[in-house]
């Protein structure tokens, strides 16, 4: 009985590690992986805890955001975050408005 329990715990830990690794992948890749997982497996794993840890990021409030560049809406120019440093506040909003 003890061996079976130990093996179940080991399998659960391996699944948690694999799921955490998958969550660290880009959203499109993780979405493809998650779509193939059976729902009972999602219930057994600590999804929310793993998700919060995998997607927590490394930037903390008050730290300087890393520089990045994005195209303008008309795609004719590129805007860099660093170009606003010291001149005016920048608000970054992530999400969907559809």
OpenMM code with the backbone's topology and positions (N, CA, C; nanometers):
from openmm import Vec3, app, unit

residues = "UNK UNK UNK UNK UNK UNK UNK UNK UNK UNK UNK UNK UNK UNK UNK UNK UNK UNK UNK UNK UNK UNK UNK UNK UNK UNK UNK UNK UNK UNK UNK UNK UNK UNK UNK UNK UNK UNK UNK UNK UNK UNK UNK UNK UNK UNK UNK UNK UNK UNK UNK UNK UNK UNK UNK UNK UNK UNK UNK UNK UNK UNK UNK UNK UNK UNK UNK UNK UNK UNK UNK UNK UNK UNK UNK UNK UNK UNK UNK UNK UNK UNK UNK UNK UNK UNK UNK UNK UNK UNK UNK UNK UNK UNK UNK UNK UNK UNK".split()
positions = [
    Vec3(0.0820, -0.1197, 0.0000),
    Vec3(0.0000, 0.0000, 0.0000),
    Vec3(0.0862, 0.1259, 0.0000),
    Vec3(0.1943, 0.1219, 0.0765),
    Vec3(0.2835, 0.2369, 0.0855),
    Vec3(0.3534, 0.2666, -0.0461),
    Vec3(0.3926, 0.1597, -0.1161),
    Vec3(0.4595, 0.1777, -0.2458),
    Vec3(0.3665, 0.2397, -0.3490),
    Vec3(0.2415, 0.1932, -0.3495),
    Vec3(0.1437, 0.2460, -0.4442),
    Vec3(0.1217, 0.3949, -0.4178),
    Vec3(0.1070, 0.4304, -0.2914),
    Vec3(0.0879, 0.5705, -0.2551),
    Vec3(0.2094, 0.6538, -0.2948),
    Vec3(0.3276, 0.6016, -0.2704),
    Vec3(0.4505, 0.6715, -0.3076),
    Vec3(0.4589, 0.6903, -0.4590),
    Vec3(0.4203, 0.5888, -0.5346),
    Vec3(0.4227, 0.6006, -0.6803),
    Vec3(0.3198, 0.7022, -0.7292),
    Vec3(0.2016, 0.7036, -0.6689),
    Vec3(0.1004, 0.8029, -0.7064),
    Vec3(0.1477, 0.9449, -0.6777),
    Vec3(0.2111, 0.9641, -0.5639),
    Vec3(0.2653, 1.0960, -0.5297),
    Vec3(0.3750, 1.1350, -0.6284),
    Vec3(0.4597, 1.0401, -0.6656),
    Vec3(0.5667, 1.0690, -0.7614),
    Vec3(0.5089, 1.1056, -0.8979),
    Vec3(0.4086, 1.0328, -0.9424),
    Vec3(0.3454, 1.0638, -1.0719),
    Vec3(0.2797, 1.2014, -1.0663),
    Vec3(0.2109, 1.2312, -0.9553),
    Vec3(0.1470, 1.3620, -0.9382),
    Vec3(0.2515, 1.4741, -0.9429),
    Vec3(0.3654, 1.4541, -0.8748),
    Vec3(0.4714, 1.5555, -0.8738),
    Vec3(0.5295, 1.5747, -1.0136),
    Vec3(0.5481, 1.4678, -1.0874),
    Vec3(0.6002, 1.4781, -1.2237),
    Vec3(0.5002, 1.5516, -1.3127),
    Vec3(0.3720, 1.5199, -1.2990),
    Vec3(0.2692, 1.5897, -1.3768),
    Vec3(0.2644, 1.7384, -1.3429),
    Vec3(0.2760, 1.7703, -1.2145),
    Vec3(0.2794, 1.9120, -1.1740),
    Vec3(0.3989, 1.9831, -1.2358),
    Vec3(0.5153, 1.9184, -1.2348),
    Vec3(0.6346, 1.9783, -1.2948),
    Vec3(0.6197, 1.9976, -1.4446),
    Vec3(0.5631, 1.8989, -1.5119),
    Vec3(0.5432, 1.9099, -1.6566),
    Vec3(0.4413, 2.0189, -1.6889),
    Vec3(0.3357, 2.0267, -1.6094),
    Vec3(0.2336, 2.1289, -1.6314),
    Vec3(0.2900, 2.2683, -1.6052),
    Vec3(0.3723, 2.2812, -1.5008),
    Vec3(0.4372, 2.4095, -1.4719),
    Vec3(0.5277, 2.4504, -1.5879),
    Vec3(0.6047, 2.3564, -1.6405),
    Vec3(0.6908, 2.3852, -1.7549),
    Vec3(0.6061, 2.4327, -1.8734),
    Vec3(0.4943, 2.3643, -1.8980),
    Vec3(0.4067, 2.4031, -2.0093),
    Vec3(0.3511, 2.5435, -1.9885),
    Vec3(0.3185, 2.5779, -1.8660),
    Vec3(0.2647, 2.7116, -1.8368),
    Vec3(0.3675, 2.8215, -1.8586),
    Vec3(0.4947, 2.7880, -1.8509),
    Vec3(0.6012, 2.8871, -1.8725),
    Vec3(0.6245, 2.9150, -2.0208),
    Vec3(0.5639, 2.8372, -2.1078),
    Vec3(0.5779, 2.8552, -2.2526),
    Vec3(0.4911, 2.9728, -2.2972),
    Vec3(0.5131, 3.0251, -2.4177),
    Vec3(0.4271, 3.1319, -2.4683),
    Vec3(0.2801, 3.0891, -2.4664),
    Vec3(0.1883, 3.1848, -2.4490),
    Vec3(0.0463, 3.1508, -2.4363),
    Vec3(-0.0088, 3.0623, -2.5475),
    Vec3(0.0306, 3.0851, -2.6709),
    Vec3(-0.0214, 3.0042, -2.7814),
    Vec3(0.0228, 2.8584, -2.7672),
    Vec3(0.1460, 2.8377, -2.7262),
    Vec3(0.1981, 2.7014, -2.7087),
    Vec3(0.1271, 2.6335, -2.5922),
    Vec3(0.1136, 2.7052, -2.4808),
    Vec3(0.0443, 2.6468, -2.3651),
    Vec3(-0.1007, 2.6158, -2.3988),
    Vec3(-0.1658, 2.7018, -2.4724),
    Vec3(-0.3048, 2.6785, -2.5105),
    Vec3(-0.3212, 2.5509, -2.5909),
    Vec3(-0.2276, 2.5258, -2.6817),
    Vec3(-0.2338, 2.4025, -2.7611),
    Vec3(-0.2143, 2.2799, -2.6718),
    Vec3(-0.1223, 2.2919, -2.5760),
    Vec3(-0.0986, 2.1786, -2.4851),
    Vec3(-0.2196, 2.1560, -2.3946),
    Vec3(-0.2742, 2.2628, -2.3392),
    Vec3(-0.3854, 2.2507, -2.2451),
    Vec3(-0.5107, 2.1969, -2.3140),
    Vec3(-0.5281, 2.2286, -2.4416),
    Vec3(-0.6455, 2.1808, -2.5145),
    Vec3(-0.6457, 2.0287, -2.5277),
    Vec3(-0.5299, 1.9675, -2.5199),
    Vec3(-0.5197, 1.8220, -2.5356),
    Vec3(-0.5306, 1.7466, -2.4034),
    Vec3(-0.5277, 1.8185, -2.2918),
    Vec3(-0.5316, 1.7522, -2.1618),
    Vec3(-0.6737, 1.7119, -2.1253),
    Vec3(-0.6900, 1.5937, -2.0693),
    Vec3(-0.8235, 1.5533, -2.0246),
    Vec3(-0.8653, 1.6354, -1.9020),
    Vec3(-0.9923, 1.6700, -1.8947),
    Vec3(-1.0428, 1.7539, -1.7856),
    Vec3(-1.0171, 1.6954, -1.6465),
    Vec3(-1.0311, 1.5639, -1.6237),
    Vec3(-1.0022, 1.5118, -1.4892),
    Vec3(-0.8593, 1.5425, -1.4420),
    Vec3(-0.7654, 1.5471, -1.5349),
    Vec3(-0.6282, 1.5796, -1.4984),
    Vec3(-0.6183, 1.7238, -1.4503),
    Vec3(-0.6937, 1.8137, -1.5136),
    Vec3(-0.6923, 1.9547, -1.4745),
    Vec3(-0.7472, 1.9720, -1.3323),
    Vec3(-0.8404, 1.8847, -1.2937),
    Vec3(-0.9004, 1.8952, -1.1606),
    Vec3(-0.8042, 1.8446, -1.0534),
    Vec3(-0.7250, 1.7450, -1.0854),
    Vec3(-0.6326, 1.6843, -0.9890),
    Vec3(-0.5120, 1.7742, -0.9625),
    Vec3(-0.4692, 1.8500, -1.0617),
    Vec3(-0.3513, 1.9353, -1.0471),
    Vec3(-0.3884, 2.0693, -0.9845),
    Vec3(-0.2976, 2.1288, -0.9081),
    Vec3(-0.3244, 2.2605, -0.8483),
    Vec3(-0.3086, 2.3718, -0.9533),
    Vec3(-0.4038, 2.3795, -1.0467),
    Vec3(-0.3933, 2.4680, -1.1629),
    Vec3(-0.3655, 2.6122, -1.1234),
    Vec3(-0.4476, 2.6695, -1.0351),
    Vec3(-0.4333, 2.8114, -1.0027),
    Vec3(-0.2998, 2.8425, -0.9371),
    Vec3(-0.2559, 2.7575, -0.8458),
    Vec3(-0.1271, 2.7788, -0.7790),
    Vec3(-0.0128, 2.7731, -0.8798),
    Vec3(-0.0147, 2.6737, -0.9670),
    Vec3(0.0888, 2.6624, -1.0693),
    Vec3(0.0851, 2.7818, -1.1641),
    Vec3(-0.0350, 2.8229, -1.2034),
    Vec3(-0.0498, 2.9350, -1.2964),
    Vec3(0.0057, 3.0637, -1.2379),
    Vec3(-0.0298, 3.0938, -1.1140),
    Vec3(0.0189, 3.2171, -1.0507),
    Vec3(0.1711, 3.2169, -1.0386),
    Vec3(0.2273, 3.1036, -1.0091),
    Vec3(0.3725, 3.0942, -0.9977),
    Vec3(0.4403, 3.1032, -1.1345),
    Vec3(0.3854, 3.0342, -1.2339),
    Vec3(0.4471, 3.0322, -1.3667),
    Vec3(0.4372, 3.1670, -1.4366),
    Vec3(0.3295, 3.2418, -1.4131),
    Vec3(0.3063, 3.3690, -1.4816),
    Vec3(0.3328, 3.4911, -1.3952),
    Vec3(0.3974, 3.4712, -1.2800),
    Vec3(0.4201, 3.5823, -1.1881),
    Vec3(0.5137, 3.6880, -1.2455),
    Vec3(0.6060, 3.6483, -1.3283),
    Vec3(0.7011, 3.7440, -1.3838),
    Vec3(0.8138, 3.7739, -1.2869),
    Vec3(0.9024, 3.8572, -1.3306),
    Vec3(1.0197, 3.8890, -1.2489),
    Vec3(1.0271, 4.0356, -1.2121),
    Vec3(0.9317, 4.1136, -1.2567),
    Vec3(0.9318, 4.2567, -1.2268),
    Vec3(0.8391, 4.2806, -1.1090),
    Vec3(0.8860, 4.3608, -1.0155),
    Vec3(0.8088, 4.3937, -0.8975),
    Vec3(0.7683, 4.5402, -0.9014),
    Vec3(0.6609, 4.5774, -0.8314),
    Vec3(0.6181, 4.7180, -0.8300),
    Vec3(0.7323, 4.8106, -0.7918),
    Vec3(0.7452, 4.9186, -0.8659),
    Vec3(0.8497, 5.0171, -0.8406),
    Vec3(0.9759, 4.9959, -0.9224),
    Vec3(0.9936, 4.8796, -0.9831),
    Vec3(1.1108, 4.8541, -1.0657),
    Vec3(1.0897, 4.9107, -1.2059),
    Vec3(1.1985, 4.9416, -1.2723),
    Vec3(1.1923, 4.9911, -1.4084),
    Vec3(1.1553, 4.8775, -1.5030),
    Vec3(1.0586, 4.9033, -1.5885),
    Vec3(1.0159, 4.8022, -1.6850),
    Vec3(1.1244, 4.7821, -1.7902),
    Vec3(1.1420, 4.6614, -1.8398),
    Vec3(1.2399, 4.6388, -1.9463),
    Vec3(1.1941, 4.7063, -2.0755),
    Vec3(1.2899, 4.7469, -2.1539),
    Vec3(1.2583, 4.8142, -2.2797),
    Vec3(1.2021, 4.7152, -2.3811),
    Vec3(1.1102, 4.7619, -2.4614),
    Vec3(1.0570, 4.6826, -2.5718),
    Vec3(1.0070, 4.7775, -2.6791),
    Vec3(0.9874, 4.7249, -2.7978),
    Vec3(0.9394, 4.8047, -2.9110),
    Vec3(0.8132, 4.7409, -2.9673),
    Vec3(0.7176, 4.8262, -3.0042),
    Vec3(0.5925, 4.7801, -3.0646),
    Vec3(0.5605, 4.8666, -3.1857),
    Vec3(0.4961, 4.8102, -3.2861),
    Vec3(0.4563, 4.8909, -3.4014),
    Vec3(0.3365, 4.9787, -3.3649),
    Vec3(0.3262, 5.0947, -3.4302),
    Vec3(0.2089, 5.1789, -3.4126),
    Vec3(0.0891, 5.1107, -3.4772),
    Vec3(-0.0300, 5.1641, -3.4523),
    Vec3(-0.1504, 5.1007, -3.5066),
    Vec3(-0.1501, 5.0936, -3.6588),
    Vec3(-0.0925, 5.1955, -3.7233),
    Vec3(-0.0880, 5.1934, -3.8704),
    Vec3(0.0313, 5.1142, -3.9238),
    Vec3(0.1137, 5.0629, -3.8331),
    Vec3(0.2299, 4.9796, -3.8664),
    Vec3(0.3364, 5.0529, -3.9503),
    Vec3(0.3362, 5.1848, -3.9448),
    Vec3(0.4348, 5.2621, -4.0222),
    Vec3(0.5576, 5.2984, -3.9400),
    Vec3(0.5449, 5.2938, -3.8073),
    Vec3(0.6563, 5.3299, -3.7195),
    Vec3(0.6650, 5.2288, -3.6054),
    Vec3(0.7754, 5.2377, -3.5337),
    Vec3(0.7948, 5.1567, -3.4145),
    Vec3(0.8159, 5.2499, -3.2965),
    Vec3(0.7550, 5.2165, -3.1839),
    Vec3(0.7681, 5.2975, -3.0630),
    Vec3(0.8394, 5.2143, -2.9580),
    Vec3(0.9405, 5.2749, -2.8954),
    Vec3(1.0152, 5.2065, -2.7896),
    Vec3(0.9742, 5.2630, -2.6545),
    Vec3(0.9588, 5.1769, -2.5569),
    Vec3(0.9224, 5.2212, -2.4228),
    Vec3(1.0278, 5.3159, -2.3668),
    Vec3(1.1535, 5.2881, -2.3921),
    Vec3(1.2616, 5.3709, -2.3383),
    Vec3(1.2547, 5.5148, -2.3881),
    Vec3(1.1898, 5.5379, -2.5014),
    Vec3(1.1824, 5.6750, -2.5537),
    Vec3(1.0958, 5.7641, -2.4646),
    Vec3(1.0142, 5.7068, -2.3775),
    Vec3(0.9304, 5.7855, -2.2875),
    Vec3(0.9924, 5.8027, -2.1492),
    Vec3(1.1014, 5.7333, -2.1231),
    Vec3(1.1626, 5.7361, -1.9906),
    Vec3(1.2041, 5.8780, -1.9539),
    Vec3(1.1565, 5.9230, -1.8392),
    Vec3(1.1910, 6.0544, -1.7886),
    Vec3(1.1064, 6.1672, -1.8453),
    Vec3(1.0225, 6.1417, -1.9440),
    Vec3(0.9449, 6.2504, -2.0033),
    Vec3(0.7997, 6.2514, -1.9571),
    Vec3(0.7354, 6.1375, -1.9575),
    Vec3(0.5966, 6.1318, -1.9135),
    Vec3(0.5621, 5.9908, -1.8679),
    Vec3(0.4581, 5.9792, -1.7845),
    Vec3(0.4191, 5.8458, -1.7374),
    Vec3(0.3623, 5.7612, -1.8511),
    Vec3(0.3837, 5.6315, -1.8408),
    Vec3(0.3316, 5.5368, -1.9393),
    Vec3(0.2508, 5.4321, -1.8648),
    Vec3(0.1317, 5.4041, -1.9131),
    Vec3(0.0473, 5.3006, -1.8549),
    Vec3(0.0404, 5.1854, -1.9536),
    Vec3(0.0753, 5.0676, -1.9080),
    Vec3(0.0685, 4.9484, -1.9914),
    Vec3(-0.0560, 4.8708, -1.9524),
    Vec3(-0.1423, 4.8446, -2.0494),
    Vec3(-0.2646, 4.7704, -2.0247),
    Vec3(-0.2599, 4.6429, -2.1075),
    Vec3(-0.2773, 4.5305, -2.0406),
    Vec3(-0.2766, 4.4022, -2.1090),
    Vec3(-0.4128, 4.3371, -2.0929),
    Vec3(-0.4681, 4.2904, -2.1992),
    Vec3(-0.5969, 4.2246, -2.1912),
    Vec3(-0.6693, 4.2335, -2.3243),
    Vec3(-0.7903, 4.1876, -2.3216),
    Vec3(-0.8709, 4.1859, -2.4431),
    Vec3(-0.9932, 4.2747, -2.4236),
    Vec3(-1.0259, 4.3502, -2.5225),
    Vec3(-1.1422, 4.4380, -2.5146),
    Vec3(-1.2480, 4.3951, -2.6133),
    Vec3(-1.2512, 4.2671, -2.6454),
    Vec3(-1.3505, 4.2184, -2.7412),
    Vec3(-1.4674, 4.1578, -2.6689),
] * unit.nanometer
topology = app.Topology()
chain = topology.addChain("A")
for resn in residues:
    res = topology.addResidue(resn, chain)
    for name in ("N", "CA", "C"):
        topology.addAtom(name, app.Element.getBySymbol(name[0]), res)
